[in-house]
Amino acid sequence: MSRTKALSLQDLSTAQVAQLDPTEWLVIWPIGSLEQHGPHLPLGTDTFVLDGIVQQARLELGREFRGLFIPTMTIGKSPEHLDFVGTLSFKQETLLGMATDIVHSLAQHKFSRFVFLNGHGGNTYLLQDLAYELRQRYRVGVYTLEIWSPDFFNRIFAKVFPTLEEKDGHAGVVETSVMLYLYPELVGQLPKGYYPPEFDKPVPYGWLSSDYNTKGVFGDPSRADREAGKTIFDLAVAETCKLLREIYDSH
């Protein structure tokens, strides 16, 4: 396996990019958030974890993988967390505009396949809906790859926390475990579990995290473990590499 990372756009000169055949390259845009993650995790948790996965995935994919990574977006759409100080949130039209502008900038130079590599649930539906419009407008292919898809999240629990019966979500045992592995110096005292009542609604519901508790936690961070975090991180890297290769091979 090559120990040279897959390419990053910001490391290249315009002359080097011009030497690439755009029809053979997959453009990958990681998108995180800057939002409250309870009293114990930093605001940049989604981005820290996402960028960690990206850097390791670039190493494991290697230089031979024709994926062009562009800089990670560190702010996303997080209105559900704005009741907590420090949270920054783009409006819907802002994030849509930036994603469109990125595709526009590269599509005019014949890049035609894009991946929104999403690390924050609040961005999900917006990016998925935008993919249809970008496909029609620019005649490009746009994939939305969710780092924490529900299916993958369930597989993590089955493998890493098989005896944990309570639900987990925002700033809970999974995110806290990964942060203990990646950035233990940024993790504060772990609070006990906070399980929001009636979190699952029979129809979609425009909730705010403050509707459920004052801690901004959905799960039990006190159950977090560094070794579990390493296992989760490794699984996320493997899943990301697998899906990126599948996307590339589908061309």
C-alpha positions in Angstrom: 0.0 0.0 0.0 1.3 3.4 -0.9 2.1 5.7 2.1 1.7 8.8 -0.1 -1.6 10.5 0.5 -4.3 11.0 -2.1 -4.1 14.5 -3.6 -5.3 17.7 -1.8 -6.2 20.6 -4.1 -4.7 23.2 -1.8 -1.3 21.5 -2.1 -1.1 21.8 -5.9 -0.3 24.7 -8.2 -2.7 25.6 -11.0 -0.1 24.2 -13.4 -0.2 20.9 -11.6 -4.0 20.8 -11.6 -4.0 21.6 -15.3 -2.0 18.4 -15.9 -4.8 16.3 -14.5 -7.4 14.7 -16.8 -10.6 16.1 -15.1 -12.7 13.2 -16.5 -10.7 10.7 -14.4 -10.8 12.5 -11.1 -13.3 12.5 -8.2 -13.6 15.8 -6.3 -14.2 15.3 -2.6 -15.5 18.1 -0.4 -15.6 17.2 3.4 -18.2 19.3 5.3 -18.4 19.5 9.1 -19.8 21.9 11.6 -19.0 24.2 14.5 -21.7 23.6 17.1 -22.2 22.7 20.7 -21.4 19.2 21.7 -22.4 19.2 25.4 -20.3 20.5 28.3 -17.5 18.1 27.6 -16.6 18.2 23.9 -15.3 21.1 21.8 -17.5 23.0 19.3 -15.4 21.6 16.4 -16.0 18.0 17.2 -17.7 17.1 14.0 -15.0 18.8 12.0 -12.1 17.3 14.1 -13.5 13.8 13.6 -14.3 14.3 10.0 -10.9 15.8 9.2 -9.2 12.9 11.1 -11.0 10.4 9.0 -10.2 12.3 5.8 -6.4 12.5 6.5 -6.3 8.7 7.4 -8.4 7.9 4.4 -6.1 9.9 2.1 -3.2 7.9 3.5 -4.9 4.5 3.0 -6.3 5.3 -0.4 -2.8 6.4 -1.5 -1.6 8.5 -4.4 -2.8 6.0 -6.9 -6.4 6.8 -6.0 -7.7 9.5 -8.3 -9.5 11.5 -5.7 -8.9 15.2 -5.3 -9.7 16.4 -1.8 -10.6 20.0 -1.3 -10.3 21.8 2.1 -12.8 20.8 4.8 -15.6 23.1 5.4 -15.6 23.8 9.2 -19.1 25.4 9.5 -22.4 23.8 8.5 -26.1 24.3 9.0 -26.8 23.9 12.7 -29.8 26.0 13.6 -31.0 23.3 16.0 -28.0 24.1 18.3 -28.1 27.9 18.1 -29.6 28.2 21.6 -26.2 27.2 22.9 -23.5 29.9 22.9 -20.6 29.4 20.5 -22.5 27.6 17.8 -22.1 29.0 14.4 -24.6 28.1 11.7 -24.9 28.9 8.0 -28.3 29.7 6.7 -29.7 27.2 4.2 -29.1 29.5 1.3 -25.5 30.2 2.4 -24.5 26.5 2.4 -26.4 25.9 -0.8 -24.6 28.8 -2.4 -21.1 27.7 -1.4 -21.7 24.1 -2.5 -23.0 25.4 -5.8 -20.0 27.8 -6.3 -17.5 25.0 -5.6 -19.1 22.8 -8.3 -19.4 25.7 -10.7 -15.7 26.6 -10.2 -14.5 23.1 -11.1 -17.2 22.1 -13.6 -16.1 24.9 -16.0 -12.7 23.1 -16.1 -14.4 19.8 -17.0 -14.4 18.2 -13.5 -17.6 16.2 -13.6 -17.9 14.0 -10.5 -18.2 15.3 -7.0 -18.6 13.8 -3.5 -20.0 15.8 -0.6 -18.3 14.0 2.3 -20.7 14.9 5.2 -19.8 14.7 8.9 -22.8 16.6 10.3 -26.5 15.4 10.2 -27.8 18.9 9.9 -26.3 19.2 6.4 -27.7 15.9 5.1 -31.0 16.6 3.5 -29.9 20.0 2.1 -26.9 18.4 0.3 -28.9 15.5 -0.9 -31.6 17.8 -2.4 -28.9 20.0 -4.0 -27.4 17.1 -5.8 -30.4 16.9 -8.1 -30.2 20.6 -9.0 -26.5 20.5 -9.6 -26.9 17.4 -11.8 -29.4 19.2 -14.0 -27.6 22.6 -14.1 -24.1 21.4 -14.7 -24.6 17.9 -16.0 -22.2 16.6 -13.4 -22.6 13.7 -10.9 -22.9 14.6 -7.2 -22.8 12.0 -4.5 -23.6 12.6 -0.8 -21.5 10.3 1.4 -22.6 10.3 5.0 -19.9 9.5 7.5 -22.5 8.6 10.2 -25.3 7.1 8.2 -27.9 5.4 10.3 -26.9 2.0 8.9 -23.3 2.5 9.7 -24.1 3.9 13.2 -26.1 0.8 13.9 -23.3 -1.5 12.8 -20.9 0.4 15.1 -23.2 -0.3 18.1 -23.5 -3.9 17.2 -19.7 -4.3 17.1 -18.5 -1.9 19.7 -21.3 -1.4 22.2 -23.4 -4.6 21.9 -24.7 -4.4 25.5 -25.7 -0.7 25.4 -29.4 -0.6 25.1 -30.0 3.2 25.4 -30.1 5.4 22.3 -27.1 7.4 21.4 -26.7 10.5 19.2 -25.2 13.9 19.6 -22.2 14.2 21.9 -22.9 10.7 23.2 -20.8 7.6 23.7 -19.7 7.3 20.0 -18.5 10.9 19.4 -17.0 11.1 22.9 -15.1 7.8 22.4 -13.6 9.0 19.1 -12.6 12.3 20.6 -10.9 10.5 23.5 -8.9 8.7 20.8 -8.1 11.6 18.6 -7.9 14.6 20.9 -8.1 13.5 24.6 -6.7 16.9 25.7 -9.9 18.6 24.3 -12.3 16.4 26.2 -13.7 17.6 29.5 -15.3 15.8 32.4 -17.7 13.3 31.1 -21.4 13.9 32.1 -23.9 11.2 32.9 -26.4 10.2 30.3 -29.1 12.4 29.0 -31.9 10.7 27.1 -34.4 13.1 25.5 -38.0 12.0 25.9 -40.0 11.3 22.8 -37.0 12.0 20.5 -38.6 9.8 17.8 -41.7 11.5 16.4 -44.3 9.7 14.2 -43.8 12.4 11.5 -40.8 14.7 10.9 -40.4 17.4 13.6 -38.4 20.6 13.5 -36.7 20.1 16.9 -34.1 22.2 18.7 -31.6 20.5 21.0 -32.8 22.8 23.8 -36.3 21.2 23.5 -34.9 18.1 25.2 -32.4 19.1 27.8 -30.1 21.9 28.9 -26.9 19.9 28.3 -27.1 19.4 24.6 -26.3 15.7 25.0 -28.2 12.8 23.5 -26.7 9.6 25.0 -24.3 8.6 27.7 -20.8 10.1 27.4 -19.8 8.6 30.7 -19.7 5.2 28.9 -17.1 6.4 26.4 -13.7 4.7 26.0 -10.6 5.5 24.1 -10.0 2.0 22.7 -13.6 2.0 21.6 -12.9 5.3 19.9 -10.0 3.8 18.0 -12.2 0.9 16.8 -14.9 3.3 15.7 -12.4 5.6 14.0 -10.8 2.7 12.1 -14.2 1.4 11.0 -15.2 4.8 9.8 -12.0 5.2 7.8 -12.4 1.7 6.2 -16.1 2.5 5.4 -15.2 5.8 3.8 -12.4 4.3 1.7 -14.7 1.5 0.6 -17.5 3.8 -0.5 -15.2 6.3 -2.2 -13.7 3.4 -4.2 -17.1 2.2 -5.1 -18.2 5.7 -6.2 -15.0 6.0 -8.4 -15.5 2.5 -9.9 -19.1 3.2 -10.8 -18.0 5.7 -13.5 
